[in-house]
Amino acid sequence: MLPRDTPVQLIDSDGIVVNDTDYALPSSDQLMSAYAALVNGRRINDQCNALVRQGRLAVYPSSNGQEACQVAAALALADGDWIFPTYRDSVAIITRGVAPADAMVLLRGDWHSGYNPYKHGVAPQATPLATQLLHAVGFAHAAKLRGEDTVVLAMCGDGATSEGDFHEAMNFAAVFQLPVVFFVQNNEFAISVPLSRQTAAPSLAHKAIGYGMPGQHVDGNDVAALLAVLNESVNRGRTGGGPSLVEAHTYRMLAHTNADDDTRYREREEVQAWVARDPLTRLQTHLRGEGLLDNAAEAALAETAENIATELREVMNSDPKLDPEQLFAHVFAERPATLDTQWALLQDEIERTEQST
């Protein structure tokens, strides 16, 4: 059940294949699909950062540098499986099939979720740390009771492992042998708190054995290794093997959000050291070395990514049509008189405001 001494790696930072006795390199088609998703993900991150600066998004927790984790999380699952994401997992949600503009509704502040979770197998993004892990475990428990072969991928960051919800979810999943993959993106910081101040364990993956489940850590900037390890964990859950914990070692290249000044707690030299480990350029180098990627293919992928960004920009640049009554429409199945009274008061205030302008 113990993880390896060093994280699993199948393609190194120079794009060279690392032979592994336990994990096989994904197929060329899988790697090309992952690369296309990485290109889209990086462009989406860049576009959303620009939208924040333009005032079109209230906040955007960028996954720049973590796109390999995002892409692998989505691609490792079957159609009937589910992802329970965090606020930083927009690229995983979009790779799963959610329209980019729909994924931004929460971060724009319009609705809690802009997509149908049941259509995509994607739970609403969770802003509080680790609460989605308990939801994921409950969902997996229900699926098991119904006899379904659903696997749930519960995503979180290293900071969430310091929350009680993380431990409760891990324990419940292990006791009831639920088909859950706990996927921890260890990007070294819980906002400004480094990992060294969160745990004394050799790795976060080592925490798995304490609950009676296998743990593994993987190079979080190597999409090939991520796919191999996550596929193994998903298959284990689907075939009755119970839950598992996968820790991905990666790095948050940008600030926690646009409201964070990361220069106060980390040096620029530290950030720059991770540039050479970029998951996008790593896979690009490998694919070009194998003759699977050329300039024409690169241009086509870049054009697709730019079209996605253009469509997202156009939607975000249009003002949403707001209906104030929606504040009251989804609180109860049948709206009580007290909410009717509140709605009437708000209507009156809106009318008086409009008359005075």
N, C-alpha and C positions, 0 to 999 in steps of 0.2 A: 504493500500500500504506500510505502514511502516514495517520494519523487526522486528523480535522479539528483546527483550532486551538482550537475550543471544543466541549464535549460536545454531542451530539445531544439536542435537547429538542423535544417536540411539544406538551406541556401545561406551562405555567409554574407557578410556585408560587401564583399567584392563580387557577388553574384555567382560564386562557385558552389557546386553541389557538395554537400557533406554527407558521406555515406553513413547510414544508420542501420543497425541490425534489427531494430524494433519497428521503425516507421519508414514506409516507402514514400518516395517523392510522388506527389499527385501527378496525374496525367497532364500532357501538354494542353489539352482542351480546358482542363480545370484551371491551370495556371493562366491561360489566356483570358478566361472569364474573370478570374480574380484580378488580373491586371486592368482589364476594362473597368471593373468596379472601383479599383484604386484610383484610376484617372478621374472617374466621375466624382468620387468622394473628395479628392483633393480640390477639385474645382468648386464643388459645393461648399466646402469649408471656406475657401477664399471668397466666394460670392457672399456667403452669410456674414463674414467678418466685415465686408464692405457695406452690407445692408444695415448692420449695427451702427456704423459710422454715419450713415445717411439718415438714421432715425427711423428706419423701416422695420427693424427688429428691436425689441426691448432689451434682449440679451441673447448672446450666443456662446455656449460653452464649446469651443472648438475641439475637434479631435485630430487636428493637424499633427502628424507624426504617429498617430494611433490608427490610421486607416486600415492597416492590415488586420488588426483585431476586429474592427467594425465589419469589414468585408467577410472575413472567415466566419464570424458569428452567424451571419445571414446565410452564407453558402453551405454551411455544414448541416443545415436543417432541411427536412422534407416539407412538403406542402401542408401537411396536417399538424406540424409542430408549432410551438409558440416561443416567442421572445418576450421577456419582461425587461425592458430597457431602462436606463438612467437618462438624466437630462443631457448627457454628453454623447448619446448613442444615435444621433440623427442619421448619420451615414449608414449605420446598420439597418435602421428602419427603412430608409430609402432603398437600400440594396435588397431588402425583403419585398419591395414592390409598392411601398407607399409613395404617392406623388410628393415631390420635394416641397411644394407649396403647402400641402396638407400637413407635412411634418413640422412646418414652421408656425402653425397656428398657435400652439402653446407658447412658443418663444416670442411671438408677436403680442401675446396677451389677449387674444380674442376669445379662445375657448381652452378648456383643459386638454382637449384632443381634437384634432381636425380630421381624423380618419376613423373608419369602422374597424375596430380591433378584430372582429370575427372574420372579416373579409381577408385580412392579411396575416392573421395569427401573430399580431403584435399588440401587446398591452399598451395602454397609455403611458407615456414617459413619466417617470417618477422624479420629482424634485427633491423630496426628503431622502436622506441617505438610508438605504437598505430596506425601506418599507416594501419595495417591490419583491424582495426575496421571499417574504412570507406569503405574498399573493401568489408568487410562482409555485411555491410548495403546495399551497392549497389547491391551485388549479391542477397540478400534477396528481395530487391525491384524488381529486374528483375524477380525473381521466382514468386512473387506475381502477377505481371502484366501478366505473362504467365499462371496463374491459377494453378501452381504447389503447392504441399503440403510440399515443402522443408522447413526445419528448419535449421538455421545457428547458430552455436555455435562460438562466437567470444571470443577468449582467450586473456587475458592480465595479467600483474602483477600490483601490487599496484603503481609502479612508473609511469605506463602508464596513470593512472587516473589524473596525473598532466599535461598531454598534452592536447592541444586544440583539437586534433583529437578525443579524448575520448568524449568530450562534444558535438562536432559536430555530431558524430555518434549516441550518445544517443538521442540527440534532433531529428535528422532526423528519426530515427527508431520509436520514440514515435509518432511524428506528422503523419507519414504515416502508423502507426500500423503494423510494419513489424515483421515477425516471426524470431526474433533474440534473442538469450540468450547471454547476456554479462557476461562472466565468469571470475571474477577477482581472481587470486591466490595471496592473500595478504600474502607474506612471510616475512613481517616486514621491509624489506629494499629495496630501489631502489639503487642498488649497495651499497653505503655507507650511504645513506640518510635514516634515520628511518622514519616510518610512521608519527610520531608526527610532523615532519617538512614538511609534505606533505599536511596534511588536519587537520582542526579543527572539522570536523564532528564527531558525535558519532561513526560512522562506515562508511566504504565506501558504504555499502548497503543502508544507509540512503540517499545517493545522488540520488537514483532512483526516489523518490517522486518528486523531483524538475523537472523532465522531464515528469511526469505523467505515470510512470510505476511502477509495484510492485518490491520491493527489499527484499532479504532475505540473511542472513548470516548463515554459516554452519561451523561446525568443519571440517576443511580441511584435517585432518588426520583420519577421520572416513569415510571410503568408502561407508558404508551403508547409512549414512545420505546424503552424496554427491549424490549418485544414486537416493535417494528418492526426494531430492530437485530439482536436474537437470531434472529428469523425469517429475516432475510437470511443470517446466518451459518450457520444450520442448513440452509437450502436450498442454500447453496454446498457444504457438506460432502456433502449427499445426492446432488448432481449431479456429483460428481467434482472439485470445486474445491479440495479439500484443507482444511487447518485454518485457523482464524482466532482472533484474540484480541479479546475485548471487555472493556473496563474500565468498570465502573460506579462513578461518583462518588457516594458515599453517606456515612452517618455512623452510628456505633454510639452510640445515645442512652444506653444503660446501660453499666455496667461490663463488663469483658471476661467475667467470670463472677462468681458470688456470692463467690468467694475474692479478688476484686480490689478495691482501693481506687483508683478512677479519679481521686479528688480530688488525688492525689499528683502527677499528671502533666498534668492539663488543668483549665482554669478553668471555673466554672459558666456564665460569660457565653458562652463558646464553645459549650457544649452548648445553651444556650437559643437561640442564634442559629439553630440548625437546626430548632427547633420549627416555625417558619413554613414550612419545606420538607417537612413531614410528608407522606409519600406517600399516606396514607389520606385526610386532609382535602383534599389537592390534587385527587384524583380525585373525591371526594365533591362538591366545589364545582363541578367541571366538569360532572358528570352532572346535578346539580340545575339548573345554568344551562341545560343542553340539554333540560330537561324529562323526563329519563330516570329520575330518582330522586325519589320523594316520601316523605312521612313513613310511609306504610303499607309501602312497600317497605323502608325503613330498619328499621322495626320487625320485619319478617319476617326480614331478614338478621341482625339482632341476636339474635333468638330462636334461629335456627339455630346461630349461634356460641355462644350460651349453652348450648344442648343439647350441643354438642361438648365444651365445657369441663366440664359436669356429668358426662358420661360418663367423661371423662379423670380427673376428680377421684375418682369412685367407684372406678375401677380402681386408681388409685394409693393410695387409702386402705385398700385390702385388702392384707394381707400376702401376699407371694408364697409358693408352696409350693416349697421348695427340696429338691433331691435331691443329697446330697453326691457320689454316684457319677458325676454328670454332669461332675465335675472330670476324670474319667479316661475318659469315654465317647467323646470326639471328638478324642483326641490322635493315635491311629493307627487305620487301617482295621481292623487286627486287634491287639487289646491284648496287648502283650508281658508276660512273666512279671514283669518289674520293676515295671510299673504295678499288676499284680494284688497284688504284695507291698505296695506303697504303699497301695492301697485297703484291704487287710486291716488294716494298721496304723491307718489312719484310722477304720475301723469299730470297732476295739478301743478307740480313744480316745473315740469318741462314746459307746459303750456304758458305759465306765467313768465318763464325765462324767454321763450320765443316771442311773446308779445312785447317784451321790454327791449328787444334787440331790433 
